[in-house]
Amino acid sequence: MNNFKKGLFTLLVALVGGFIALWAYTRYFDDPKIVTVQPDQAMRYASLPTSNSAPLPDLTFAAENSIHSVVHIKVSQKGNYYSSNNIFDYFFGDGGAHSQQMPMRHGAGSGVIISPDGYIVTNNHVVDEADEISVVLNDKREFKAKLIGTDPSTDLALIKIDESGLPTLKFSNSDDLKLGEWVLAVGNPFNLTSTVTAGIVSAKSRDIGINPDQMRIESFIQTDAAVNPGNSGGALVNTRGELVGINTAIASQTGSYSGYSFAIPANIVQKVVSDLKEYGDVQRALLNVKIGSVDAETAKKYNLDKIEGVFIGEVQPGGAAELAGIKDNDVIISVDGVDVNSTAELQEQISKHRPGDKVTVVVKRDNKKKPFNVTLRNKHGDTEIVRGDNPDDIFGAKFVVVSDRDKEELGIRYGIKITELGNGKFKDAGIKKGFIITQVNKNAVSEVNEFKRIIKNSRGGILVEGIYPNGEVAYYVFGIDAK
């Protein structure tokens, strides 16, 4: 009986305690939270098991397929100029002048073999102003190379060696390149031949403003594959070992690789080298418009419904765009079905064409899309082919009248400046691009036509006097038996 009473007492104490706890909880804790646990959701690590991971790409085939087609290019620059108290006496008299040898300068870069008979593409800045070009193949054979042509606006050059049966790289459609796609950079950094590095495509259609040419076309492929001095002109290839670009520049504060490199897209390369081989000059197609990017400010100013495309600030009268019906303040959306959202993307698409080609350009006008069939034109405003043997060339050089700023800085009153320099008498004599001709055969030169007239009336030889942009005065002498 006593045990029964003790048990009953314990039960009553437990019940009272429970009621007190329930009262305290409801009194001091409002809105109790209900938490459910789903036992069928097992805990997992943040990383997936190794067995389920996607494998890294195998780049060995691409490396082996490309390394034999990438060459090491070595260049040297030299030249003579004549100095005397009376150089005119040397040229026409007793030979009292003497030749001074300019210091030999050496450089190096890379190139890509694109045909079995020895055509090689590289950067213009690798071979620019070179007096001698040598090509070293991956098997260590070395050849002298001939410069076929250059295109400063894209920083490309085409050279050739006399050899056959060479390994080549196949061009790929660079428009198909995707962000995040694996690529290899193949070249000769720091004279370390046959070097391969890997990375991904981190951006496309980059305009980095590195090319000083007024007609520059920059639409670089940006990658994080390590590229250093000496890689210029080398290959950027995809995982199939196809050429997708020509490595050209790096973004760096030190001059060495620090994260990003830039390559000219293969579609631009293929067009330029084809023109240089066939015509001796690049057939540059133009829309004849002044363009700019569409940003938030532009969209607001012109009531555009979206920030997209390329804005046309001005359509040149009589140009390709105007003749097709395109107007000022139109926004170009696409070219032949390829969307363009930056000036670099538009330039890349147009640069693939030649004057006379017809393209479909879609523009937005009053926020409505309109297609136009445009016949592209050349720099002269027509659709004719521009030949490399341009009559404006004189001994392989092209000129402009020296600017007032140059006159003031150099202390001269007149002159014509060499803006482009190819093979010819000037280059053979040691004259460099940028040289300002002030006198020819003791006749002052202030216009290109004046220079032509003096050359035409000269017999036997030419005495050229002038000055370089750094203030160095120089004299050159050469015969005119042939250009």
Steps between C-alpha positions, in 0.01 A plus 500: 500500500785731585667424164174581319478835674862580415442416133185708484680792662783480244250497212319804638834686539589417136160619372523825697855555373387445142209748536738758651751456213223531237364814668849656517574424132169646374537797732848610403564360146268624224442322167705185546685396181431164344808337345464194285786263422503293186709197582512387133724802408847375585787734580745551208846648450527816289721324245378206298682169524796461264328224309226743389731794407524612137848412365741777405551540124781301340717762329775268383358457149463874452855562619651230280293613200607863525854514632663395170313773310614786725837654415755722669556828312824696541538849354785749471510867406795683357567796275745762381471872474752740356639805671745764383569870512379501142312185409399657170868491403512131589206411283596706200870558561805361677341255743601686814220356712515185706247238596398456861366162605195512722509248789359157411174430679353156553153377585304178514148372488288213374310408187255239372544296180173519307596326175735210415695721255631731771252783563517613863277746684633710787450842658595814312683630807725191495639570150438874470806680358704179503789480253540125539246238605597146596264213579597207721275195474420271788749248361775769524530563125548870422397699191518857378151643457354749255242757607189459285286774654383670819179642640568750782128548566469141626869457599543205265777412255558224247848359431624206292785252503613284206405155621226246431319225686480703820254421783213748518218605730141495381295816550197470725191721502584736787137614517418158646743546791319496835577669830658249734629284214848355549776631271877461464754775430796369300811710442852595600493720813838636612658302211384177665394315187197275469322609817137407567274657764131443570207714610141583421331764288410769750353759260448576132503813284736694728618842378803585715631796298849359453517547122609856404376474140221746421300231319560244773273200539509346847269219599728282708433162656593535867640195678684416820753279320847624597653710220830689529734702275593272210152346478387774261394346170456154651195278490191489718339161437190319621490149647479357146833662411341754262617860470254737669725805534845660479642599840582869495500681835485472877347716771788568736652768721840332488540397135454133588189288531277591792165345427358576155615464142340602173483334158377612158201280398568241228222635278677836475838331451375279219350794311812718534753237390278398210493862378875542541568184299253580223515878468810618688278727711210450739159563350343703779120513481321798651147593605594870489346586837621653826407268784496480877388264775146507634505573875238612750555868419462444126191286550338771712595785265358329190209321673631152422298218653807283567874542550621298203669534164735764358391862466548683168598858573542602139447340160751623243336646187526270201636215711393137515259546791326809361455344157331204669261727692659503845477834685655696784396379848416152377626217722668201332379177660653230280706430187407193298319355799786553748405727792728800560496683832828692484703688242762223515241234416371706207851563367582131526198399293560764231875428486426148373370647175642669190375806312210398278373235744133523592400465865168513681506762774212510747448837672255636752322820403231635730551177697390290201736263322566555130727291272713668232706343222831688497769484230828570679753745354875561515692796640463682167120476515455239226493122477821448303792284614789699650832366374821489697688680222322826580632785284509713815789282622848640433788256537278288728397791725187703566504857628307778667588866524672566832272647765535847650573339836791299357632813328497691827656219706776425248570855389427439131287696255387225264528130422312179426487213747520127420192332646540155344815329375514181296763339285677744269789743458424693819507192720810365324681829571426472873221757521249426776130568539437840656790669318416854385645594160581870483716510187566285194803582286520833686141590406260579785207258528171614650249284308486142377437608138805724524706201609364295209596773253857519630537121482359491147748760376804347673762293320742250648448545871312657788627692801241507779538728804274509801442441866352233726234577764767472772694788341769286332605653167582247227601486135451214254632437150381239249459445129171497314568240237205307643237555764 
